Amino acid sequence: MRKITSLLTGILFICTFSGFSQNRSIFFIDKPFSELMTMAKNQNKMIFVDAYTSWCGPCKWMAANMFTKDSVADYYNKTFICAHFDMEKGEGPELAKTFQVMAYPTLLFINANGELVHKRVGAAQQARDYIRMGMDALTPGEGFVACLKKFQDGNRDPEFMLKYLDRLEGAYMPVNEPLTLYFSGIKETELLKRPNWNLIYLYLSDIDSKEFAFLMTHRKEFSKAYTHDSVDSKIYSICYQSLIGLARSRSYAETALAEIKQKIRSTGYEGGEKAIFDAQLNIYLMRGDQEKYFDLVTADLEKYYGDDQVKLTLTSSNFAKMTTDKKYLEKGVEWAKKAISIKSTPENNDACAKLLFKLGNKEDAIKYEMKAVELATQLHLPTGTYEASLRKFRQ
């Protein structure tokens, strides 16, 4: 009997310990910043600050999903004095001013003297990203502030520039000016070297830059060295982002947009029209100009995406959500069925069902929605939204 009792006690202990071991989280110390500095000095540690606001969705997601990862919690609890401050309450506004916090969430690594060492903005998606940023903060010369000083002191080594621009981007700071300054100090022919191609691929965005002009003129050389696909995707990205960037700016105007389109066309880039089409669609959606969106996508979608089931599915789904116009609903059904013929998925069957239902074809709508549920079940995906639509169609 004692053996059975001991065995049960052991199992209970293991289960209890296992449950506990999988639910650790970062322990944030609720003290004034001055006391945190004292603790940091006494323990010879750096201070980690989660700078958040009550309305920041990514802040809440990070707190719930990343700070509760065992590996993250163990590393930060062992390594740092951890604190979090609402940047709109108490000491928050003063700390935000001191450490130039302008976006949320911002993660700050501060030494015991109250000096910023490292800074990252945003809610990274992987536990390893948080471990990495902690290690960067602790490694001399690797933090944001150290890299900033090296650049100001004249370091223009291309490998260092990759790191420096990563630090700037991670701190939500612009990279165009230092990138332009770096490129101005090298010969154009050096742009073909791998470290400089890496800088172009990761950070170049200015369609008016001499580096973009050089890339367009020497596409064959770049493609031979770094593959056609990577070069093509970079050129496409610069063309696309130049249009989207203008649409987001206060200086947006149709005339300015037309000028960029002409610049893209004048390069002779074979993917230019597709980049213009994609950007224009998103601009119309961003600006709520549904009539122009429907007209453009109806005219040209199949020219660029006739065999792309993902794009066909997404567009037909948009039509199901955005319109009651019969001609557009019928076009959406055509695209959804074409997508299904390429690869039947829960998403394209659901889009087809919703379009058919809006057209008054309940029988076929039910058939396609049942297929969406069936496929989602087979793929072990959530079926709730499809089942809700099915109930609606059957009423």
DRENBA-734630 format. One record per residue: residue in one letter; x, y, z negated of N, C-alpha, C in turn. Coordinates in steps of 0.1 Angstrom, whole numbers, plus 5000, padded with zeros to 4 digits. Layout:
N
AXYZXYZXYZ
...
This chain:
395
M500849885000500050005000500950125000
R502050124992502950234991503550255005
K503850145012504450165025503550235035
I502250195034501250255043501050405040
T501050435027500950575023502150655027
S503350595026504550665030504550685045
L504050585053504050595067503050715071
L501850715065500850815068501450955065
T502150965053502651095049503751135059
G504551045064505551075074504951125087
I503851055091503251095104502651235102
L501951265090501351395088502451505088
F503651475082504651565081505251605095
I505351495103505851515117504951595125
C503651565124502551635132502551785127
T502551805114502551935109503752015113
F504851955112506152025116506152055131
S505651955139505651975154504652095157
G503552095151502552205153503152335150
F503852345139504452465134505552505144
S506352405149507552445157507152495170
Q505952475175505552525188504752655187
N504652715175503852835174504652945167
R505952955170506753055164506653185172
S506853295166506753425173507853525168
I508053625175508953725171508353795158
F509253805148508753875135509154025136
F508154105137508354255138508254315124
I509254385121509354455108508654585108
D507754605099506954725099507554825089
K508554895093509254995085509555115094
P509855235087510255355095511555325102
F511755395113512955375121514255395113
S514255495104515455515096515855395087
E514855325082515055205074515555095083
L515055085095515554985104517055005107
M517455125109518855155111519755105099
T519255135087519955085075520054935075
M518954865078518954725079519954675090
A519954745101520854705112522354715108
K522654825101524054845096524454735086
N523454715076523754615066523954475071
Q523154435082523254305087524154295100
N524654405104525554415116524754355128
K523554415130522754375141522254495149
M521854465161521154565169519654565167
I519054675169517554685168516954665181
F515954575181515054555193513754625191
V513354715200512054785198511154755210
D509954705207508854685217508054815217
A508254895227507555025228506255005236
Y505155015229503854985236502755085233
T501655075239500455155236499255055234
S498255105228497055025225496254995238
W496455075249495655045261496454975272
C497654935269498554875279498254725280
G497654685291497354545293498654455294
P499654495302500854415302501554395288
C501454505280501954495266501254385258
K499954375259499154275252499554135258
W499654125271499953995277501353945272
M502354035272503654005268503653955253
A502954035245502953995230502353855228
A501253825236500553705234501253585241
N501953605252502453495260504053485260
M504753585257506153585258506853585244
F506353675235506853685222506553565213
T505653485218505253365211505953235216
K506853255226507653145231508653115221
D508852985217509752945207511152995210
S511652975222512953015226513253165224
V512253245228512353385227512253425212
A511353375205511153405191512453375183
D512953245185514153205178515353295181
Y515553325193516653405197516553555191
Y515453615193515253755188515253765173
N514653665166514553665151515953645145
K516753565152518153545147519053655151
T518853715162519853805167519653955164
F518353995164518054145163517254175150
I517254305147516254355138515054395147
C513954335146512854355156511754445150
A511354535158510254625154509454665167
H508154695165507354755176506654875171
F506554975180505955105177504955135188
D503755175184502755235193503255375196
M503555405209504255525213503255645212
E502055625208501155735207500755765193
K501355685183500955705169502255715161
G502155775149503155785139504455835145
E505555745144506855785149506955765164
G505955705170506055665184506355775193
P505655895193505856005202507356055202
E507856065189509256115188510256015193
L509955885191510855775196510755775212
A509555795217509455795232510255915238
K510256025231510956145236512456115235
T512856065223514356035221514955935231
F514155835234514655725243514055725257
Q513455835260512855865273511955745278
V511055715270510055605273508955675281
M508755625294507755695303506855585309
A507055465306506155355311506055245301
Y505055165302504855065292504554925298
P505054815292505854825280507354855283
T508054925274509454945275510154875263
L511154795266511954725256513254795254
L513554835242514754915238515654825229
F516954845232517954775224518854895219
I518854915206519455025200520454985189
N521655045189522655005179522355075165
A523155035155522855075142523055225140
N523655295149523755435148522655515155
G521655435160520455495166520755535181
E521755475187522055505201521555395210
L520955435221520455335231521555265238
V521355135238522355045245521854985258
H520554945257519954875269518454905269
K517954895281516554935283515954855295
R514754795293514054735304512554775303
V511954795314510554835315509754715322
G508654685316507754585322507654455315
A506654375318506454245311507054135320
A508254095318508853985325508053855323
Q508053775333507153655334507753535328
Q509153525326509753405322510553425309
A510553325300511253335287512753365289
R513353305300514753325302515053475305
D514153555310514353695313514553775300
Y513853735289514053805277515353765270
I515753635271517053595266518153665273
R517953685287518953745295519153895291
M518053965289518154105286518754125272
G518454035263519154045250520654015251
M521053925259522453895261523154015267
D522454075277523054195284523254305274
A522354325265522454425255523654405245
L523854285242524954245233526354245239
T526354225252527654205259528254345262
P529454385257530054515260530154535275
G529654655280529754695294528654645302
E527654565297526654505305525254585304
G525154655293523854725291523554845300
F522354895300521955005309522855125307
V523055165295523855285292525255275296
A525855155294527255135298527455135313
C526455075320526555085335526355225340
L525455295334525255435338526555515336
K527255495326528455565323529555525334
K529655395337530555355347530355415360
F529055425364528755495377529155645376
Q528755705365529155845364530655875364
D531355775359532855785359533455745373
G532655705383533155685396533255545401
N532755445394532855305398531955285410
R532455245421531655225433531955085439
D532454995431532654865436531254805440
P531154735451529854695456529154595446
E529954505440529454405431528854485418
F529554585414529054665403527854735407
M527754785419526554855424525354775423
L525454645426524354555425523854545411
K524754535402524354535388523754665383
Y524354775387523954905383522454935388
L522254905401520954925406519854835400
D520254715396519354635389519054695375
R520054755369519754815356518854935357
L519055015368518155135371516755085373
E516654985382515254935386514554875374
G515354805365514854745353514354845343
A514954965344514555075335513555175341
Y513055125353511955205360512555335364
M513755335369514355465374514655445389
P514655555397514855555411516255505415
V516355435426517655385430518155455443
N517255525450517655575463518855675463
E518855765453519955855452521355795450
P521455705440522855645438523155555450
L522155485456522455405468522955485479
T522355595482522755685493524155735490
L524455775477525755825473526755715476
Y526455595473527455485475527655465490
F526555455498526755435512527555545519
S527355665514528055775520529555765518
G530055685509531455675507532155555514
I531355485522531955375530531755395545
K532655315552532455325567531255245571
E530655285582529455215587529655065589
T530855035595531154895598531254805586
E531454865574531454795562530054745557
L529054805563527654765560527454615563
L528254565573528054425577528654325567
K529354375557529954285547528854235538
R529054115532527954055524527554135512
P528454195504527954275493527154385497
N527454445508526654565513525354515519
W525354405526524054345530523154315519
N523754265508522954235496522254365491
L523054475491522454605486521354655496
I521654635509520554675519519354585517
Y519554455515518354365515517554395502
L518254415491517554435478516954575476
Y517654675481517354815477517054915487
L517454895500517254995510515755015513
S515255135513513855155516513555275525
D514555355528514455475535514555455551
I513355465557513355445572514155555579
D514455665573515155775579516655765576
S517055665569518555665565519355615577
K520655655576521555605586521855455585
E521655405573521855265571520755185578
F519555235577518455165585518655175600
A519155285604519455305619520555205623
F521555185614522655095617522154955617
L521254915608520654785607519954755620
M519154855625518354825637519354815649
T520354895650521254885661522054755661
H522354705649523254585648522454465643
R521154455647520354345642520954205645
K521454195657522054065661523154025653
E524054115649525254085641524754045627
F523754125621523254095608522553955608
S521753925619521053805619521953685620
K523053695628524053595629524653565616
A524953665608525653645595524753605584
Y523453655584522653635573521253585576
T521053525587519853465592518853565598
H518153525609517153605615516053645606
D515553545598514353555590514653665579
S515753665573516053755562516153895568
V516753915579516954045585515554095590
D514754005596513454045601512554085589
S512554015578511754045567512154175560
K513454205561513854335555513354455564
I513554445577513054545586511554565584
Y510854455584509354465583509054535570
S509754495559509454555546509654705546
I510754755552511054895552509954975561
C509554915572508454975580507154985572
Y506854865566505554865559505554955547
Q506554955539506655035527506655185530
S507255225542507355365545505955415547
L505055335553503655375555502855375542
I503055265534502255255521502755365512
G504055395511504555495502504055635505
L503855665518503255795522501855795517
A501055685519499655685515499455705500
R500455665492500355685478500755825473
S501455895482501956025478500856135479
R501156245473500256365473500356425487
S501356405494501556465507500956395519
Y500056295515499456215525498656295535
A498856265548498056335559498156235571
E497156235579497056155591498156185600
T498556315601499656355610500956295606
A501256295592502456245587502456095589
L501356025588501255885590501555855604
A501055935613501255915628502755925631
E503456015624504856035627505655915623
I505355855612506055735607505755615617
K504455605621504155495631505055515644
Q505155635648505955665660507455625658
K507955655646509355615642509455465643
I508555395638508555245638508555195652
R507655255660507555205674508855245682
S509455355679510655395686511855315683
T511855235673512955145670513055025679
G511854995685511854875694511654745686
Y511454755673511254635664510054565668
E510254435672509054355677508054325667
G508354335654507354325644506754455639
G507054555646506554695642505054705642
E504354655652502954665653502254585642
K502754475638502254395628502354465614
A503554525612503754605600502754725599
I502554785610501654905611500254855608
F499854735614498554685612498254645597
D499254575591499154535577499054655568
A499954755570499954875562498654955563
Q498154965576496955045578495754985571
L495654855571494554785564494654815550
N495754805544495854835529495654985526
I496055065535495755215533494255235533
Y493555175542492155195543491455145530
L491955025525491354975513491755055501
M492955105500493355195489492555325489
R492255375500491555505501490055485502
G489555365502488055335502487455365515
D488155365526487655395539487255255546
Q486055205541485655075545485355065560
E484755165566484355155580485655135589
K486655215586487855195594488555065591
Y488455015579489054885576488354775584
F486954775584486254675591486554685606
D486554795612486854815626488154765630
L489254795622490554755625490754605624
V490354555612490554405610489754325620
T488554365624487754295633488454295647
A489054405650489654415664490954335665
D491754335654493154285655493554175646
L492754125637493254025628493753895635
E492953855645493353725652494653745660
K494953865664496153895672497353865664
Y497353895651498553875642498353755633
Y497153715629496953605619495953505624
G495853475636494953385641495153235637
D496353205633496653065628497053065613
D496753175606497253185592495953165583
Q495853045578494553025570494453105557
V495653145552495653225539495053365542
K495553425553495053555557493653555562
L493253455569491953435574490953425562
T491353345552490553325540490453445532
L491553515530491453645522490553745529
T490653755542489853855549488353825549
S488053695551486653655551486153675537
S486953645526486453665513486253815510
N487053905516486854045515485554085521
F485254035533483954065539482854015531
A482953905525481853855516481553945505
K482554015500482454105488481954245492
M482454285504482354425507481154475516
T480554375523479554425533478254335533
T477254395539475954325541475654335556
D476554395564476354415578476454275585
K475354245592475354105598476454075608
K476854175616477954145626479254115618
Y479554185607480754155600480654025592
L479453995587479253875579479453755589
E478953765601479153655611480553645615
K481253755616482753745619483453685608
G483053715596483753655584483553505584
V482353455587482053315588482953245598
E483053315610483953255620485353235615
W485953335608487253325603487353225592
A486353215583486353125572486352975578
K485552955588485552825594486852785601
K487452895607488752865614489752835603
A489752905592490652875581490452735576
I489252695575488952555570489452455580
S489352485593489852385603491352365602
I492052475597493452465596493852385583
K493252425572493452355559492252395550
S491452295547490252315539490652335524
T490252445518490652475505489352515497
P489452515484488252575476487952715480
E489052795482488852935485488152965498
N488552895509487952925521486552865523
N486252755516484852705516483952795507
D484552845497483752945488483453065496
A484453125503484153245511483153215522
C483253105529482253065539480853055533
A480752995521479452975515478853115511
K479653205506479053335502478653415514
L479353405525478953475537477653425543
L477553295543476353225548475153255540
F475353265526474253295517473753445520
K474653535522474353675526473553675539
L473853585548473153585561471853515560
G471453455548470253395546470253245549
N471353185551471553045554471852965541
K470852945533471152885520471552745521
E471052665530471352525531472852505534
D473352575544474752565547475652625536
A475152735529475852795518476052695507
I475052615504475152515494476152405498
K476052365510476952265515478452305513
Y478752425517480152465517480552495502
E479652545494480052565480480252435472
M479452325476479652195470481052145474
K481452175486482852135491483852205483
A483652335480484552415472484752345458
V483652305452483652245439484452115440
E484152035450484751905452486251915453
L486752015462488152025464488852085451
A488252175444488752225432488952115421
T487952025421488051915411489151825415
Q489351795428490451705432491751765429
L491851895430493151965427493352005413
H492351965404492451995390492452145387
L491652215395491552365394490252395387
P490152515381488852555375487752565385
T486552515381485452505391484352605386
G484452675375483352755370482752855379
T483652935386483053035395482352975407
Y482852855412482152795423480852735419
E480852675407479552615402478552725399
A478952845394478052955392477452995405
S478253005416477753045429476752935434
L477052815431476152705436474852715429
R474852745416473552755409472752875415
K473452985418472753095424472153065437
F472852985445472352955459471152865458
R471152785448470052685446468752735440
Q468852855435467652915428466552945439
